[in-house]
Amino acid sequence: MSADDHVRERFTVDFSSMSVVYEGGFSVPIVEMFDRFDMETDDPEEAEELLILMPPDGIVVSLLMSDLRADDMQQGPAN
């Protein structure tokens, strides 16, 4: 496999639905968010790490916000 054969799977972190939605429509829930003090937070603005639950075995995957691009994230409507 050459470097040209590798295609990055596109996804969007959707804070309004608290999920990560992949390009093909596959969606997984965000189960926890942690801030810079490693404390659980409900505020996407404070989140530095997201934990998502991958089916079918329930593997928990960590996403660091610093590794995501701005176009990978979608904020919900303002309250």
Backbone as JSON, one array per atom type, in Angstrom:
{
  "sequence": "MSADDHVRERFTVDFSSMSVVYEGGFSVPIVEMFDRFDMETDDPEEAEELLILMPPDGIVVSLLMSDLRADDMQQGPAN",
  "N": [[0.84, -1.18, 0.0], [0.68, 2.1, -0.95], [1.44, 5.55, -0.02], [-0.38, 7.1, -1.37], [-2.57, 5.46, -1.52], [-3.78, 5.57, 0.92], [-6.59, 6.84, 2.46], [-8.08, 9.38, 4.26], [-10.58, 8.9, 6.61], [-13.43, 10.8, 6.76], [-15.03, 12.75, 9.26], [-17.42, 14.26, 11.5], [-17.53, 16.05, 14.48], [-20.25, 16.35, 16.36], [-21.62, 18.43, 18.5], [-24.19, 19.14, 19.23], [-25.77, 16.86, 19.02], [-24.23, 15.26, 20.52], [-22.4, 13.39, 19.36], [-20.22, 11.56, 17.11], [-20.08, 11.76, 13.75], [-19.59, 9.88, 10.96], [-18.5, 10.09, 7.53], [-19.99, 8.29, 5.87], [-22.39, 8.15, 7.21], [-22.41, 6.65, 9.49], [-22.67, 6.71, 12.99], [-21.44, 7.5, 16.22], [-21.69, 7.61, 19.8], [-20.67, 10.36, 21.9], [-19.37, 9.79, 24.95], [-18.13, 10.88, 27.18], [-16.55, 13.97, 28.15], [-13.53, 15.69, 28.72], [-11.83, 18.3, 30.49], [-9.01, 20.64, 30.57], [-7.98, 20.1, 33.04], [-8.34, 17.46, 33.44], [-10.87, 16.92, 34.32], [-14.3, 15.97, 34.24], [-16.48, 17.46, 31.88], [-19.3, 19.33, 30.63], [-19.26, 21.21, 28.77], [-18.56, 22.01, 25.52], [-16.71, 23.97, 24.76], [-14.79, 23.92, 26.73], [-13.78, 21.4, 26.55], [-11.12, 19.16, 26.1], [-10.54, 16.61, 25.54], [-12.25, 13.9, 24.12], [-14.31, 11.11, 24.73], [-15.36, 8.4, 22.92], [-17.76, 5.88, 22.08], [-17.31, 2.91, 20.52], [-19.05, 0.68, 18.47], [-19.01, -2.85, 17.64], [-18.32, -3.84, 20.08], [-18.07, -2.08, 22.17], [-15.76, -0.58, 22.55], [-13.84, 2.0, 23.91], [-12.81, 5.02, 22.6], [-10.39, 7.56, 22.52], [-10.41, 10.94, 21.63], [-8.38, 13.63, 20.96], [-8.9, 17.03, 21.22], [-7.06, 18.83, 20.23], [-6.0, 17.5, 18.08], [-7.88, 17.63, 16.13], [-9.31, 19.24, 13.26], [-10.72, 22.49, 12.58], [-12.9, 22.28, 10.82], [-13.8, 19.77, 11.4], [-15.52, 19.89, 13.47], [-18.74, 20.64, 14.83], [-20.83, 22.96, 16.16], [-23.71, 23.13, 18.25], [-26.96, 24.8, 18.01], [-27.12, 28.13, 19.33], [-28.12, 28.76, 22.68]],
  "CA": [[0.0, 0.0, 0.0], [1.46, 3.34, -1.01], [0.86, 6.69, 0.69], [-1.52, 7.57, -2.16], [-3.69, 4.56, -1.29], [-4.38, 5.88, 2.21], [-7.6, 7.9, 2.41], [-8.54, 9.71, 5.61], [-12.02, 8.84, 6.84], [-13.94, 12.1, 7.22], [-16.07, 12.7, 10.28], [-17.76, 15.53, 12.14], [-17.9, 15.99, 15.89], [-21.49, 17.12, 16.46], [-21.89, 18.63, 19.92], [-25.63, 19.26, 19.48], [-26.28, 15.51, 19.23], [-23.21, 14.56, 21.31], [-21.97, 12.21, 18.61], [-19.26, 11.7, 16.03], [-20.76, 11.25, 12.57], [-18.65, 9.61, 9.88], [-18.93, 10.46, 6.19], [-20.99, 7.36, 5.35], [-23.59, 8.19, 8.02], [-22.17, 5.9, 10.73], [-22.61, 7.64, 14.1], [-21.1, 6.93, 17.52], [-21.94, 8.61, 20.84], [-19.65, 10.9, 22.8], [-19.81, 9.35, 26.28], [-17.57, 11.79, 28.17], [-15.62, 15.01, 27.71], [-12.66, 16.13, 29.81], [-11.19, 19.6, 30.29], [-7.54, 20.64, 30.71], [-7.63, 19.62, 34.38], [-8.79, 16.07, 33.45], [-12.17, 16.85, 35.0], [-15.41, 15.83, 33.31], [-17.17, 18.72, 31.57], [-20.41, 19.27, 29.68], [-19.09, 22.36, 27.89], [-17.65, 21.74, 24.41], [-15.65, 24.98, 24.71], [-13.76, 23.52, 27.7], [-13.34, 20.02, 26.29], [-9.82, 18.93, 25.45], [-10.51, 15.2, 25.18], [-13.56, 13.28, 23.98], [-14.35, 9.66, 24.73], [-16.46, 7.92, 22.1], [-18.02, 4.46, 22.25], [-17.34, 2.26, 19.2], [-19.67, -0.64, 18.42], [-20.05, -3.53, 18.4], [-17.79, -4.36, 21.34], [-18.04, -1.04, 23.19], [-14.4, -0.06, 22.75], [-13.84, 3.44, 24.13], [-11.74, 5.67, 21.86], [-10.13, 8.93, 22.96], [-10.06, 11.93, 20.6], [-7.86, 14.88, 21.52], [-9.4, 18.17, 20.45], [-5.93, 19.46, 19.56], [-5.72, 16.75, 16.85], [-8.97, 17.84, 15.18], [-9.34, 20.5, 12.52], [-11.95, 23.26, 12.84], [-14.02, 21.78, 10.01], [-14.22, 18.48, 11.94], [-16.4, 20.13, 14.62], [-19.97, 21.35, 14.56], [-21.49, 23.39, 17.38], [-25.16, 23.16, 18.2], [-27.5, 26.15, 18.0], [-26.93, 28.89, 20.57], [-29.32, 28.75, 23.54]],
  "C": [[0.88, 1.23, 0.0], [0.75, 4.44, -0.23], [-0.36, 7.22, -0.05], [-2.75, 6.7, -1.96], [-4.43, 4.86, 0.0], [-5.34, 7.06, 2.07], [-8.1, 8.12, 3.83], [-10.05, 9.65, 5.67], [-12.47, 10.18, 7.4], [-15.03, 11.9, 8.25], [-16.29, 14.1, 10.82], [-18.11, 15.26, 13.59], [-19.09, 16.92, 16.04], [-21.88, 17.25, 17.93], [-23.38, 18.77, 20.21], [-26.26, 17.89, 19.71], [-25.34, 14.66, 20.09], [-22.8, 13.26, 20.64], [-20.88, 12.59, 17.61], [-19.9, 11.01, 14.83], [-19.74, 11.1, 11.45], [-19.31, 9.86, 8.53], [-20.04, 9.56, 5.63], [-22.28, 7.33, 6.15], [-23.49, 7.42, 9.33], [-21.97, 6.9, 11.87], [-22.29, 6.9, 15.39], [-21.26, 8.0, 18.59], [-20.65, 9.09, 21.52], [-20.14, 10.57, 24.21], [-19.27, 10.22, 27.4], [-16.68, 12.81, 27.5], [-14.82, 15.45, 28.93], [-12.0, 17.45, 29.47], [-9.69, 19.5, 30.54], [-7.06, 20.18, 32.08], [-7.99, 18.14, 34.55], [-10.05, 15.87, 34.28], [-13.25, 16.72, 33.94], [-16.11, 17.17, 33.12], [-18.31, 18.45, 30.6], [-20.28, 20.37, 28.63], [-18.09, 22.05, 26.77], [-16.5, 22.74, 24.29], [-14.5, 24.64, 25.65], [-13.13, 22.18, 27.38], [-12.0, 19.98, 25.58], [-9.68, 17.48, 25.01], [-11.95, 14.68, 25.14], [-13.4, 11.77, 24.06], [-15.57, 9.24, 23.94], [-16.55, 6.4, 22.21], [-18.22, 3.82, 20.88], [-18.02, 0.9, 19.29], [-18.82, -1.6, 17.61], [-19.6, -3.94, 19.79], [-17.71, -3.32, 22.45], [-16.64, -0.54, 23.51], [-14.49, 1.46, 22.89], [-12.6, 4.03, 23.46], [-11.61, 7.11, 22.35], [-9.74, 9.79, 21.76], [-9.56, 13.18, 21.31], [-8.31, 16.03, 20.62], [-8.26, 18.85, 19.69], [-5.57, 18.76, 18.25], [-6.77, 16.97, 15.77], [-8.81, 19.18, 14.48], [-10.67, 21.19, 12.79], [-13.13, 22.74, 12.05], [-14.46, 20.38, 10.41], [-15.26, 18.64, 13.04], [-17.61, 20.96, 14.21], [-20.62, 21.68, 15.89], [-23.0, 23.34, 17.18], [-25.65, 24.6, 18.16], [-27.32, 26.82, 19.34], [-28.23, 28.89, 21.35], [-29.67, 30.14, 23.95]]
}
